[in-house]
Amino acid sequence: MTEVAKFYILSHICISFIGGVLLLALWYNIRNRFSQLLEEDESQKRVDKGLLYLSFAMFVWVLSGCWIYGGTVINYTQTQSYNIAVNLFSIVNNMFLLLALFYFYYAPGFIYHNIKNIKKIIVVIILTSIITFILPFVLGENNIVKNIRISGIPDLLLSAFLCYLLGVSFYRTFAHRGLKIIGIISVLVILLTFVSQISEVFLIFGNDFSNNFIKIIAKTSLISIFLVLATTWVIQLASTPKPNEITIHFLDWSLVKLNIPTKNIYDQTIDFGSKTTQYKNLLKFAIRRKYAEGDSQSIPVNLGGEIKNQTYLTRIIENINDILQLDDSQKLDRRDLFTFIGESKYRLRIVPNNISIDKTLLEEFSESAENKDYKTFTIT
């Protein structure tokens, strides 16, 4: 092992360990300080563990670095047990990164709180690692062709896919929190992380110094992005109104009075005007939240659901922000009013006692609604 390689591995171990400890400490502190917000949906008993799994991924980097350094020093890098352990570390690391994305609100739709797809991707990760491990034995001397390590191609393709998921998730998250520059930087860092793995397949890519330099810069920058993510999460949780402080009154067709002290909104009257679709959708959520019970309080938001697209939820929030002409610090986020229950279902966050609906309006809507469940809700 060259001195450059030793420096990289030892730096990798130390930086990953410090980063993992910092993220774990931040997650634990946030978990305690904002437990009411994180656990407000008692029926689901879900706690955001995104940062926790990111810290676990870094601790796997630490163990992997120790294993590689020890293998080089003791000279057992060519043994079967060494290669099996390296593949196991790769599987566990990718699994933790994927589990972290499961909690990213702005992750691609097929990942966010989608247990079935997460399980499928984990299976793909395991199969890819098995193929990567078996190929050198199957190919033998033909494993390296024209300075290309064939056995490393499946793992490189998997890394590209995971980097894509990370890039999209991080950019969307930072962009929606008003930090587009950091979002762009995070994409570049994740791209650099992928580039740092190219030399494992294309053997003539770079040299010992440049490849290790790219790896250390990529790892350090990625951990920094993780820490910035934790900071923005704290800011977002601190500005999220509690369900029991929001009140909403449906006064008449298209008229709503909203009160959210955290956002400096005090008994503001909102006239949806011609935007009747957004008003009716908000009224549907309010009726279900106030009068229905259990699973009936939520509405499926998908092609086969009562509301066909999540865009309709976003438009409700956008219309409120536009009508009230709220500045950036006051603007509502979709999660301020709606809670994601799972399986494409959403529910109004406001507690039932803080929702009031004009009696005449309620009767007229219940009679005219295509879904007759609303009439049943109001009768009971």
N, C-alpha and C positions, 0 to 999 in steps of 0.2 A: 504494500500500500504506500502510495506517495505521500509526502508531507501535506500536499494540497488536499488530498482525499481525507487524510486524518483530520485536518482542520475543519473540513466541511462536515464530516460525520459528528465530531464532538460539538461543533457549533449548532448543528441540527438538533442534537439531543438536548442541549441546554436551552436553546430558544423555544423548542417545542414544549419542554417541561414548564418553563416559566409562563408561556402563553396558555398552556392547559390549566395551570393553577389559577391564573388570573381570571380566565373565563369561568372556571368552576366557582370561584369565590363570588364573581359578579352574578352568576345565575342564582346561587344560594341567597345572596342579599336581595336580589330582585324578587325572588320567589317569596321571601318573608315579608318584604315591604308592600308588595302588591298582590298578596294572596287573595284578597277579596275580588279583585278584578279578574285574576287568572282562573278563579274557581267559581265564578258567578253562575255558571250553568251547572247546577247540581245534578241534573238528570244525566249529563254526559260524563261528569267527573274527569274533565280533561285538564291537564296542566301543560303549559308550553315548555317543552324540553329541548327546543332547538339549540340553545347555547350549551346545554348539558352534553348533547351528543357531539357538538363541535369540539368541546373540551376533551371528550373521550377519544375522538379522532386524533387529537394532538398527542394524547398519552400513548396511543398506538404508534405514532411516529417515534416517540421516545423509545419504546420497547423495540421497535424495528431497528432504530439506529444503534441501540446497544447490542442487538443480535448481530447486525452486520459488522460492527466494530470488533466484537468478540470473535466472530468467525474469521475475520481477517488476521487478527493478532494470533489466534490459536491455529490458524491455517486449516479450517475445515469447511471452507466455502464451496468445495467441490463435492461435498457429501450430500446424500439424498435427504437426510434429516434437515440440513441447512436450507435446501430449496423448498421443502415442504413448509417449514416455518415462515420463510419469506412470503410464500403464497398465502398462508393463513393470515399473516399480518395485512397483506393487501386486501383480502376478503373482508376482514373485520373493519379496516379503515374505510373502505368504500361503503360498507354497510352503515357505519355511523354517520358518514356524510349524507347518505341517502335518508336515513332516519331524521336527520336534522332538517332536511328540506321538507319532510312531511309536515313540519310545523310552520313553514314559511308561508305567510298569508298570500304573498305575491308570487309564489312558485307556480310553474305550469299547472293547469287545472288537473292533469292526470296524476299529479304527485300530491298536491295539498290535501291532507286528510283523506287520502284514498288508499286504504289498507290493502285492497286487492292488488292494485298496480305496484305498490311498494314491494309486496311479497314476490310478484312476478320478476321485478327488476333484481331483487336479492338473489333469486334463483339464477338469473342470467349472470350475475356477478360470480356466484359460486361455480357455475359451469365454465365461465371464461377462465377462472383461475385454474380449474382442473385441466382444461385444454392447454393452458400456458405451461403447466407443470409436465404434462404428458408428452407434448410435442418434441422436446429435446431428445427424449428416449426413442421416439418413433422415427424422427428424421435423422438422428445420429450426426454424421459429418455434414449432411445436407441441411442442417439447421441454419447455417450461415451461407447465404448465397449473395455474391456481389456486395459484401459488407452490410447485408441486411439480415438481422436475426429474425427468422420466420416465427419462432415461438413467442416473440414479444408483440407481434402484430395484434392478436386478439385483445391483449391487455391495453395496448395503446388506443385501440378503437373504443374500448370501454371507458378509458380515461377521457377521451374526446367527448363522449356522451355525457359523462358526469360533469365535466367542465362546462358543457353547454347548459345543463340544468342549473349549476351554480351561478354561471354568468347571468342567465335570464333572471333567476331569483334575486340575486344581489342587486342587479341594476334596477329592477322594478321596485324593490324594497326601498332603496335609497332615493330613487326618483320620486316615489309617492311621499316620501318624507322631506321633500324639498332639497335633496342633496344630489342633484344630477351629476355634478362634477365627481363626487365620490363614487357614484354609480359607474361612471365611465372608467375611473381609475380601477375599480374592483374588477371590471371586465378585462382590462389590460393585465392586471395581476393574475387573474385566472388563466388568461391566455398564455402568460409567461410560465405559469405552473405546468401547463400542457407542453410547452416548448421544452421545458427542463427534462421531460421524459422521452423526448425524441431520440436522444443519444443512446437509449437502451435498445432501440430497434435499428436505427441507422448509425452504424458504428463509426462512420467517417464524419459524422456531424460534430463540429467543434473539436476542442481538445480537452485534456484533463482539467486545466485551469478554467477555461470559459464555461464548460458544462457545470462544474461545481459552483462557480460564481453565480450562474443563472439560478441554480437550485437554491442556494442560500438566500439570494435576493427574493426569489419567488416565495419561499417559505416564510421569511420575515415579513414581507409585505402582506401575505395572506393572513397571517396572525394579526397584523395591525388592522386589517379590514374587519376581522372578526370582533376585535375590541371596539372599533367604531360602531359596528352593528349593535353591540350590547349597549353602548351609550345612547344611540338613537332609540333603542327599545325602551330605555328608562324614560326618555323625554316623551315618547308616544304614550306610555302608560300613565305618566304624570298628567298629561293633558286630556286623557280619556274620561269623560263624565261618568259618574256612578249611576247605575240604573234608577236608584231611588231619588235622584235629584232632578231627573228629567220629567217634565210634565207636558202633556199634549192635549189640546182641546179641539175637537172637530166642531166648528161653529155652524157651518152650512156647506152647501156644495162649493167646493174649491177653496174654502176658507179654513185655515188652521191657526191656532195660537200655540206657540212653542216657548218653553222656558227651560234654558240650560245655563245656569249660573257660571259653570266652569268655562264656558265659551263666551261669557258676557252677553248672553241672549236672555233678555228679561221680558216675558210676555209679549213677544213679537208676533204680530199677525201676518200670516203668509197667504197671499192670494195666488193660487196656482193658475187662475184664469183659464185659458184654453188647454192647458196641460192636464186634461181630465184623466188620462191614463195613469200618470204618476200619482195623482191625487187618489184615484180609486185603489191603486195598488197599496198605497200607504194606509188607506182606510181598511182594506182587507186585513193587513197585518195587525192593525189596532183592534179590530173586532175579534180576531182569533186570540190575540194575547189577553184581552179583557174577559171574553165570555167562554172561550173553549178551554179544554183541559188536556194535559199530556201532549201527545204527539200532534194533536189537532191544532195546537198553538202555532205550529210552523207551517210554512208553505214551500213545496218543492219548486225550485227554480231551475228548470231544464226544459228540453224540447217537449217532453211529455207531461210537464207540470202545469200548474195553474198560471204561473208566470214563466214565460218561455225562455227568457234570457237574463243573465245577471246585469246586462246593460240597463235594464229597467230599474234595478235597485240603485245603480250608480246615478241614473238620471234624477231620481228622487232627491238625492243628496246635492247634486249639481244645481238643481232648480232652487232648492232652499238657499244654497250659498249665493246664487245669482240674485234671487229676489230680495234677500236681506242685505246684499252687497257687503258680505263679510270680508274682512282682510285675511291675510294668510294665517295669522295667529288664531283667528276665530273660526276659520272654515271647518265645517264638519267633515268627518271621514265616514265612510260607509259603516265602519265598525262602531261608530258612536251610537248609531240607532239600531243596527241589525247584528244579530249573533248567528254565526254559522253553527248549525247543529250537527251536520254530517249528512252524507248521502244526498248532497245538493239541496238540503233544506235550510231555510233561514227563518228566524223569529225576531220579533221586535224586542229590544232590550228593556224598554220601559216597563216598570212594574205595573200590574193591572190597575191598582188603586190610583195611579197617576194618569190614567187615560180616561177621558170623558168624551162622550159622543152625543150630540144633540138628538133627542128622542125621535123627532120627525125625520131627521136625516137618516138615522139608523133604520127606521121602518121602511122608508122609501128605498134605501139601498138593498135591504134584505129581500124586499119584494121583487126588485128588478134584477138582482144578481143572477147570472147564469148558474152558478153553483148554489144550489138550494141549501147547502150545509149552513150558510150564513143565517138563514131564517131559523134553523134548528138551534144554532148557538144562542141567538138572541131570545128565543122562547124559553130555553132552559135557564 
